Amino acid sequence: MKANREYELNVRRGGRGPAALAHPERVDQVEIVEIATGEVALFWDTAPAQTGRLSRALKADLSQLEPREFMRRWRRWEVR
């Protein structure tokens, strides 16, 4: 089973505009949520320029990796 069957990616942007025009203090949020419980498993506050890159990498790994491998790979990069 792939990780995208157990986890969901949520991206919340801190503003409406594109990242290139974002205010320097804007913060976006990226989180991985457990589908079964609805609880946040991983969470990042990101600069707008990083949000797209991070979400694309997470989507790719969610569709390719097993759930345990996905969590092992991304847990070390989580910022708490």
Residue pairs with C-beta under 8 A, 6 or more apart in sequence:
1 66
1 67
2 62
2 63
2 64
2 65
2 66
2 67
3 61
3 62
3 63
3 65
3 66
3 67
3 69
3 70
3 71
4 62
4 63
5 35
5 67
6 34
6 35
6 36
6 67
7 32
7 33
7 34
7 35
7 41
7 62
7 67
7 70
8 32
8 33
8 35
9 30
9 31
9 32
9 33
9 55
9 58
9 59
9 62
10 29
10 30
10 31
10 32
10 33
11 28
11 29
11 30
11 51
11 55
12 28
12 29
12 30
12 31
13 28
13 48
13 51
14 22
14 26
14 27
14 28
14 29
14 48
15 22
15 23
15 26
15 48
19 48
19 49
19 51
19 52
20 49
22 48
22 49
26 47
26 48
27 45
27 46
27 47
28 45
28 46
28 47
28 48
28 50
28 51
29 43
29 44
29 45
29 46
30 43
30 44
30 46
30 51
30 54
30 55
30 58
31 40
31 42
31 43
31 44
32 40
32 41
32 42
32 43
32 58
32 74
33 39
33 40
33 41
34 40
34 41
41 71
42 71
42 74
42 75
42 78
43 78
43 79
43 80
44 54
44 77
44 78
44 79
45 79
46 54
58 74
61 70
61 73
61 74
62 70
65 73
